[in-house]
Structure formats: C-alpha cells, structure tokens
Amino acid sequence: MGGTSTRELHHDGLRFSYQRVPGETRTVEPVLVVGGVLQSMRSWSILHRHVLPYADLVTVDLPGAGDSTPLRAEQDMDTMCRVLDAVLDDLGAERVNLLGYSFGSAVAYRCAQRRPERIARLALGGVPVRISDKLTGLWHRGAERMASGDPGALVDTLMEMFLCPAGEATVRNRDIVRRLVRRMTLRTVTDTAYGLRTMERSVLENLDPVGGLTGVPTLVFCGEHDTISSAAEQHAFAATIDGSRFAAIGEADHWLFLQRREEAGDLVMRHFTGRPFDGLPYLAGPGGGRPAVTADAVR
C-alpha cells in the first residue's frame, strides 16, 4: 500500500495540505479527521492504533491550520466544504468516515449537510453548539491583553475557556494536559503565521450547527465536563440529527483526545465499524452517573 504521503492542494487562492497513512486493511472507508484550531494534520497520530487496523487515516490542514493559508474575509464555511471536497477528489474516495472535533466538528457537520452522499459515517466531538457570552467575553479580554503585548495573559484567559477548572470535577491527566495545552496555545498565538486570526474567527463567527441532518449515521460525543458547550447542550444538538447517537466519556473535558485518548479512539472506531457500545465502562451515564449506561440513541 505504500507509506505515509502528503499532498499540497490549491483552491480559490488558498493553499492547504493533507496527509494519508495507509491502513493495515481497508475494511471500511478512509477515516478523514478535521481537528480544532490548535491542531494540525500531524496532531492525530494518537489515532493510529485504533484506525489503521481497519482503514487509511487521512488528516488535513484546512485553511488557517498548520502551514495552510487562512480564509479571506469574504470566504466562509462553504469555502471550507469545497476545500474538503477537493481533498476527497484528490484521494479518489467516493465516501469517507468523517471525524470532526471542536472547530472541526462545525466544518464536518456543514460539509455533511452539503454533500451527505460523500459521508459513510459521521462523528462529531466537542461540538461548539453555542459560544456563550461568557466565552466571547473571555476572548475579548484576552485579545486586549495580546494587543498590549502580553501573549501570556491571552493564553491564561484562553485556558479558562478550554479547560475545566481545578477542583470543579475529576478530569484524567489534568496537570499534564494543562501544561501541554498551554504550550500549544502559546505557540499558536505567537509562532504560527495565522493562528491568532483563525482562532478569533472560530470564537466570534456564528458556527452554531443548525438545520438538522438525515441519511448519515452520526455519533455526537464529548467529555462529560466539556467547557465549550456542555454535554447537555451537545446531547440536545444530537437530537436534531435523525437517528444519531450521543455519548459522553467520563472524567474528561474539551481536551478529550489528550485526557482519554484510548477511550475516545475506541469509541469513534466502534461507530465507524458498526460495533456496539453496550457496556463500555468509560461512558458517563445520564447526569454523569457511573458506571455508565452506554450511549443514548437519539430519535
């Protein structure tokens, strides 16, 4: 099957890239991952153990991520979807299993609405169902500090947005993940060419996922203590998708794939391969009760 390959593509004045890691088998369609604003296409090697036994893993730097150029002011989510179409065309893939996480979940959802025939199964994690006034207020406060020459203060403010406060709930690997996220955030706002601009658009533009979806088997999932949109908000969002399933993984917040990477990878690939969720010990039940009853089927 060959080794890992990277391709640079162009569309509508934008430059973007994707990476393909061949699977050990191709039991299901390729798994294509669209991550959050702090993640690049090289951030997802954590999924190799779960994805590669079944499928190729494709990760993408959409406009504004990694070394890709950002969207221009007049370009929007539809542009992102056309970029993703270009990736699928270049792959030669009629359909993919599409995983979107955080900001990437908003992109993946819009693309599935636009071209459902190209999505075999859809997994949406850490969905920004609604960016609250509190979160936008935190952003503005941090941006003012950044403008005054204090990127560290911006990062401190963003940490309030991204992570569950210490002592508020049990979160796995809290201290290690906090240090890692702080380092990633500081690098994004200071060292990457377009990181701050992309992050600002992800917070301030209306990404609310609306309109519903039919005909695409969908999983909505999150950490039970997600700070961007609560598990209850994401569960309600799942109810707008015909026949979807919802699952919350215990002892995790918005940084689920760092705090409980094995569990998150297992859950996503169970969905993509059609395996059951029954009895999974890491799922949080209604109201956060544990041990978990599995994911809710939303009708």
N, C-alpha and C positions, 0 to 999 in steps of 0.2 A: 504493500500500500504506500510505501514511501514514508519519509519523515515529516516533521513539522514544516509547514510552509507559511510564508507571509506574503500578502499581496497588497499593493497600494492602488487605490482606485480614485477616480475623479468624477464629480457630477455637479453641474451648475456652479462651477467656480470653487468647489470645495475639494479638499484632499482628505482622504480617510483610508484606513487600513483594516485588514482582518488577518487573523492567524487561524490556521487549521491544524489540529493534532489528530492524526488518524487513529481510529479505534481498533481494538483487537478483533472485533467483529462489527458488522453493521446490521444488528438485529432490528434496530429502529432507525428512524430518520435522524440526520445530524442534529445535535444539540447546539443551538446558537444562543449565546449569552450576551445580553446588553446590561452592563453594570451601571453603578451610580457615578456621580460626578468626581469622586475621589479615586475611581478605579480605571485602570487601563486594560487593554486586551491581555496583558501579561499578569493580571491580578488573579486569574482564575485557575491556576494550576492546582488549587485546592480541590477542584472537582475531578481531577484525572482518575482517581481511584474508583469513583462511582460511575463516571460517564463512559470511560474508554472500554470497559468490558462489553458495552452494548452499542456504541455509536462513536462517530467522529465528534470532536469538540471544536466548535468554532467560536472565537471570541473577537470582538470588534471594537475599534476605536472610532465611534461615531464623531461627527463634527464637535469640536471642543474638548474631546478626550484625548489623552496621550499626546501624540505629535500632530494630530489632525487639526485642520483649520476650523475656527468656530463658525457658527451660523452668522450671517449678516443680519442686520436689524429687521429686514423685511422677510427673512426666512423663518419658518416656524416648524411645528411638529410634522406637518405634511412633507416638508423637505426631508426631515429625518426618516420618514417612512419610505420616500423614494430612494434615499441612500441605502436603506436596508434592502429594498428591492434589488438594487444594483449588486449588493453583496450576494444575495441568493442567486441572481442570474450568473454572476461570475463563478459561484460554486457549482453551477449546473444542477442545483437542487430544486425540484418541484415544490417540496414541502420540507419544513424543519420543525423540530420541537423547540419552541421559543421560551427562554427564561429571561425575564426582565426583573431586575432588582433595584429598589429605591427609585431614583430618577429614571432608570432604565425600564422600570415597570410601566411608567406612563407612556414611554415610547412604544414598548411592546404591545400594550393594550390598544393604542391608537392604530398601530400597524395591523393588528389582528382584526380590528373593526373594518379597516380599509380593504384588506386582502385576506379574508378568512380562509380562502381555498389554499393558501400557501402555508397554513399553520396546522400541523398534525395535532399537537397538543400545546397548551399554553400554561406556563407557571409564572405567577406574578407575586413577588415577595416584597415586603416592606413598602407597601403601596402608599404614596403620598395622597391619600384620599382628600385631605383638606389641609392646606397650610394655614395654621391658626394665626390670629392677630399676635399672639404671644411670640410665635416663631418669626414672623416678619419683623416684629419689634426688636427681637434679639439681633436679627440680621442688620437692621439699620444702625443699631447701637455699635455693633462690631465694625461695620463699614466706616462709620465715623472715626473710630479708633485707627483703622487701617489708613484712612486718608490723612490722619495726623502723624503717620509714620510709626505706628505701633502694631506691626502684624501679630505679635504675640498676644496682644489684647483681643484682636479679632479671633484668633484661634481659641482663646479661653471662652469667648462668647459662643463660638460655634460648638464647643464641647457641651455647652448647656443644651444645645439643640439636638445633638447627635446621640448622647449617652444618658442612660438612666442615672440619676444622682445616687451617690453612695449612701447606703443606709435605707434607701426607699424600697428596694426589692432585692431578692437574691439573683445575681447575674454571674454566670460562669466566667472565669478568666478575666474578671473586671479590670484588675490593675494592669495586666499585660496588654489588654486590648486598648485601654485608655492611653497608655504610652504610645502604642502603635498608631492609633487614630490621630493623636496629637501630632506625631511626626508626619503622617501622611497629609494632614490638613495644612500644616505649616509649609510643607514642600509645594502643595498645590497653589497656595496663595502668594508664594514668593518666588518659586523657581520655575514653574511651568508658564509657558507663554500666555495661555488663555484661561488658566484655571479659575482665577477670580471672576472673570466675566461670565464663564459658563456656570459657576456656582450661583452667581447673582440671578441669572435668568431662571435657574431651576427653583429658586426660592420665591422670586417676585412675580413670575409669569403664572398665569392660571393653567395649572396642569391637572385640575380636578378631572378624574376619569368618569365621564358621564356617557350616556347613550346606550348602554347595555351591549350585549354580545350574545349571539346564538350560533350554534353549529360548530363550536370549537371546544373540546373538552378542556376545562380550565381548573387549575388549582390556585387559590389565593392563600398565602401563608405569611407568617411573621413571627417575630419573637413576642412572647406574651407581654413584655414590658416595652414595646416599641414606643419611641418618643416622638416620632414624626407624625404618625397617625396611630391611634390606639388600636388594639386588637378588636375592640367592639366596632370601631369605625370601619376597619377592613373587613370584618365579618358582614357588616351591613352592605358594603360595596360588593362583596361576593354574591349577595342575594340579587343583585341586578344582572348577573350573568347566568344565562339559562343552564341549569343542571350542573353548576360549578360545585367545587368542594372548598371548604375552608379548614385550615389547620394552624394552630399556634404552638410553637415549640417553647417548652418551659425554660426558665432561667436564662433568658436572653432578651436583649432589646433590639434596637435597629441594626446593630452590628452582628446579626445572627451568624453570618458566614465566617466570622472570626471567633465568636464565642462558642458556637456549637457547629463547627464545620462538618463533622462526620454526620451528625443528625440531619442537618439541612441538605447535604448532598444525597443522603439516603432517601429523604422524603421526596425530593424533586425527581429522582430517577425512578422511584416507585410509581410516581404519577406518569412519567413518560413511557414506562414499560408496562403499565396497566396492572401492577401488582397491588395487593390490598394494603390498607393502612391499619387493619384491625390489630389491637393490642400493642401498638408501638409505645414503649414506656416513656419516650421523651415528649409526647404531646400533652399539652395542658388542656384540661377539660374546661367545661363552661365555668366562667368566673375564676379561672385559674386553678380549679380544683385538681388535685393529683392523688393517686395515679390517674392517668388520663383515660377518658373515653376518647376514641380516635377522632379524626376529622369529621366535621359536620358535613353532611350532604345538603346543599342549599337548593331548594326548589322554588 
